[in-house]
């Protein structure tokens, strides 16, 4: 968080202004005393602008001038060419209408379909009317995704002819590209929520725009509930809710019947087809549909929605093979297939923007590009040139079961809204077609109206911690758009209580306050905060960073054996956390750093993951230093080096522990929830550990626990006595094992006492 | 078939004569003391409890069962023109108490004689059957009608949540009642009551394959039975068993005494 006053640069600038001008009217801190001056340079095009009384014509004149009113520099030629395209966007027509509604009311709901230009244009329209620089405030525009925040900020900086990071900047987790001059800040919704934790009234902002609100991410939902309260305390704050879909009325109702402005998108009609009968196998049906389109339909690229990485790779390979066959046998056009999913490296993701292949020979049939994607192509990525969409009606969706405390990704039917969004992807460039691999009956009866918002599908422990930090204690009546189930909230409160982030009355503890400063899951944050007590904060910090990034081990299908051999080089017999730590230490060695790319490639590791772990570690280190947490390590020669780390892991993950089943061979039973689980085959745990802690519960055909480390029950009893309260366990194997451990512990204690005497 | 041979030592008592608890229940008495409150008022207080109730109950029963009963037939019943008792003016009494109390004579029950019922918003049938479907207006009180019963507020089973949970304590301290059948959130916009449930999908069956023509869910087909391989002996045994069963069935259905007599198998 940037504190303006404490920044030395700002202090210098403020001083200089005072000496140069001498006129108190120019002093930005006194701006409220001179309402007619808006702080802008007298020559600036904005000089005559009256806040919240401008019109589109006025703004147009300022935009058409020679000098950039925001930084005083002359406009470049590129600016004018972009300006021309900007004026063609659908939102531009309604600029006046927008300004009127914006000026009239505190909250505005804005609906614009994809392609209307709302994300880039509306914040700029606001800048010309709200003039945040005169108030020493900013305009914030939130995005659900980091990548969107970065790329949109870049684009808008170009449109406004300013340098990214100056007037226009962005702020995402672990990266802040703003400066003192920033008046328009694109940020992730999570970042704005973090800022609100320290500044409950969001006083740095004059207008807050929540973009892509229809996606209903957890942070957007919480922000909406919060802003509903903030607008009462801050009548000068303006809110714009931007949504791309039809359920805008729901937003309107939620925000006390705020005015609504809708802008049509620039889309083409899409013809929708259903199957007459349900399909027995949607993957096979999707592949057949693609080939059918390729054989019979006109030129145009195809987008296929499937659910997961494996399914997508498999389908892509099959389509490619069949397509080649068609070229040989039926003189079809060439076909190029690209898979697309989140864990794909960026350069591979970039390939989807390649143009379709040219005809094989002159005058031959045109080539076609096929993209097989997860639902990231539904909203996050826009690919032009798509004319045909194949939609089997499934996607992987997160769901949280508070009774067994497991968050899992399940293949589930999509919603009607989602199906419409998918169909809309076919009409970006010209009229398109959408092939749904289900019956119209199924569309009407099987699919729910809207995808459930994230807040109903997630573990709430970090959200509850954030809400408590935001000063919201009454979680029962907090006005969320879709309040979560009571059981889910209860579970979160109990987890936080066991982690000692909340006391028994539900008040935030010192530890909880500290933990909320970390942009981490509460369990990870608590583990990090308590790691100095175990003399291994350096190591735990590395492990935390590694757990916050995508998988570091790479295991290509073609070289599984070799990859496993390489992984075994780093293996630690006591578990995967320590193995990951070994990897990180090896990665930081001079040997690897000489040529990290080659080294990672040789050892089947993901350079991208390791680098981002490195970055995350640095950011977390900064927070730890600010919180005055000691960075220490046990000497590596000490035989307790690894034991200390394993103990420290228990401090955060004691609620994710499983004990070996007495009868079952390799079956484990999770503590308290009594779920039968197996160790994930990827584990390196060498011996038959009686007790293990795990990072992740994977619910597939079998229940797996992934990233496990062996622990001892004595440690658990010692570190988390309230959770491992023996009296709360039912009679059985688990209880007697704990009793034995407690006996051992007390005997040891006694021996130690005897020795001392 | 010959009747089962009586065992001399083991005598048999018919079920209705058997004692439930044996003789001990007679010897050990359960003590009772009189209630400090004289009478628990679960029923119509105007009905004198001290009067011999046998004929009363019988009359009430008859008044329900028989359609139009002449009032003279039951001299012990209270006069029908008796004004409505004060205790029955409220209609929000739980259905249980309604069930206990004998249905009062029709004219005494409705609070507003010719108006609308407060609970089900239906017009009350007038006293002497001027309503449309008033076949027995005097014997069937309005409260007994299905429409009225459906509109009554029912008590619901309490929530399944464990009352000792710390999380529940927190939520209750902010005024959430687990038995209220309401979710969390601002008043009037409460959220879901139960967490969302996911279903694990193992196959690649398309959307709607689990539905019948009406769009209703079809239960998953039962898993195929395991094929058991038998050895020669088991197979032979099975065969014999099958044949015996077949014969028994045939006898049951087609055996007739006359044919048997004719065939002379009786001998």
Boltz contact constraints between the chains, C-beta under 6 A:
constraints:
  - contact:
      token1: [A, 278]
      token2: [B, 206]
      max_distance: 6.0
  - contact:
      token1: [A, 278]
      token2: [B, 208]
      max_distance: 6.0
  - contact:
      token1: [A, 278]
      token2: [B, 209]
      max_distance: 6.0
  - contact:
      token1: [A, 279]
      token2: [B, 206]
      max_distance: 6.0
  - contact:
      token1: [A, 281]
      token2: [B, 204]
      max_distance: 6.0
  - contact:
      token1: [A, 282]
      token2: [B, 204]
      max_distance: 6.0
  - contact:
      token1: [A, 282]
      token2: [B, 206]
      max_distance: 6.0
  - contact:
      token1: [A, 283]
      token2: [B, 204]
      max_distance: 6.0
  - contact:
      token1: [A, 393]
      token2: [B, 207]
      max_distance: 6.0
  - contact:
      token1: [A, 399]
      token2: [B, 198]
      max_distance: 6.0
  - contact:
      token1: [A, 402]
      token2: [B, 195]
      max_distance: 6.0
  - contact:
      token1: [A, 410]
      token2: [B, 198]
      max_distance: 6.0
  - contact:
      token1: [A, 410]
      token2: [B, 200]
      max_distance: 6.0
  - contact:
      token1: [A, 411]
      token2: [B, 201]
      max_distance: 6.0
  - contact:
      token1: [A, 413]
      token2: [B, 207]
      max_distance: 6.0
  - contact:
      token1: [A, 437]
      token2: [B, 206]
      max_distance: 6.0
  - contact:
      token1: [A, 438]
      token2: [B, 207]
      max_distance: 6.0
  - contact:
      token1: [A, 438]
      token2: [B, 208]
      max_distance: 6.0
  - contact:
      token1: [A, 439]
      token2: [B, 208]
      max_distance: 6.0
  - contact:
      token1: [A, 441]
      token2: [B, 215]
      max_distance: 6.0
  - contact:
      token1: [A, 442]
      token2: [B, 207]
      max_distance: 6.0
  - contact:
      token1: [A, 442]
      token2: [B, 208]
      max_distance: 6.0
  - contact:
      token1: [A, 445]
      token2: [B, 215]
      max_distance: 6.0
  - contact:
      token1: [A, 446]
      token2: [B, 207]
      max_distance: 6.0
  - contact:
      token1: [A, 446]
      token2: [B, 208]
      max_distance: 6.0
  - contact:
      token1: [A, 456]
      token2: [B, 196]
      max_distance: 6.0
  - contact:
      token1: [A, 474]
      token2: [B, 174]
      max_distance: 6.0
  - contact:
      token1: [A, 476]
      token2: [B, 171]
      max_distance: 6.0
  - contact:
      token1: [A, 476]
      token2: [B, 174]
      max_distance: 6.0
  - contact:
      token1: [A, 476]
      token2: [B, 175]
      max_distance: 6.0
  - contact:
      token1: [A, 476]
      token2: [B, 176]
      max_distance: 6.0
  - contact:
      token1: [A, 476]
      token2: [B, 184]
      max_distance: 6.0
  - contact:
      token1: [A, 477]
      token2: [B, 186]
      max_distance: 6.0
  - contact:
      token1: [A, 479]
      token2: [B, 186]
      max_distance: 6.0
  - contact:
      token1: [A, 480]
      token2: [B, 185]
      max_distance: 6.0
  - contact:
      token1: [A, 482]
      token2: [B, 191]
      max_distance: 6.0
  - contact:
      token1: [A, 483]
      token2: [B, 183]
      max_distance: 6.0
  - contact:
      token1: [A, 483]
      token2: [B, 184]
      max_distance: 6.0
  - contact:
      token1: [A, 483]
      token2: [B, 185]
      max_distance: 6.0
  - contact:
      token1: [A, 483]
      token2: [B, 191]
      max_distance: 6.0
  - contact:
      token1: [A, 485]
      token2: [B, 192]
      max_distance: 6.0
  - contact:
      token1: [A, 485]
      token2: [B, 194]
      max_distance: 6.0
  - contact:
      token1: [A, 485]
      token2: [B, 195]
      max_distance: 6.0
  - contact:
      token1: [A, 486]
      token2: [B, 184]
      max_distance: 6.0
  - contact:
      token1: [A, 487]
      token2: [B, 195]
      max_distance: 6.0
  - contact:
      token1: [A, 488]
      token2: [B, 195]
      max_distance: 6.0
  - contact:
      token1: [A, 490]
      token2: [B, 165]
      max_distance: 6.0
  - contact:
      token1: [A, 490]
      token2: [B, 167]
      max_distance: 6.0
  - contact:
      token1: [A, 490]
      token2: [B, 168]
      max_distance: 6.0
  - contact:
      token1: [A, 493]
      token2: [B, 167]
      max_distance: 6.0
  - contact:
      token1: [A, 493]
      token2: [B, 170]
      max_distance: 6.0
  - contact:
      token1: [A, 494]
      token2: [B, 166]
      max_distance: 6.0
  - contact:
      token1: [A, 494]
      token2: [B, 167]
      max_distance: 6.0
  - contact:
      token1: [A, 497]
      token2: [B, 166]
      max_distance: 6.0
  - contact:
      token1: [A, 506]
      token2: [B, 170]
      max_distance: 6.0
  - contact:
      token1: [A, 701]
      token2: [B, 202]
      max_distance: 6.0
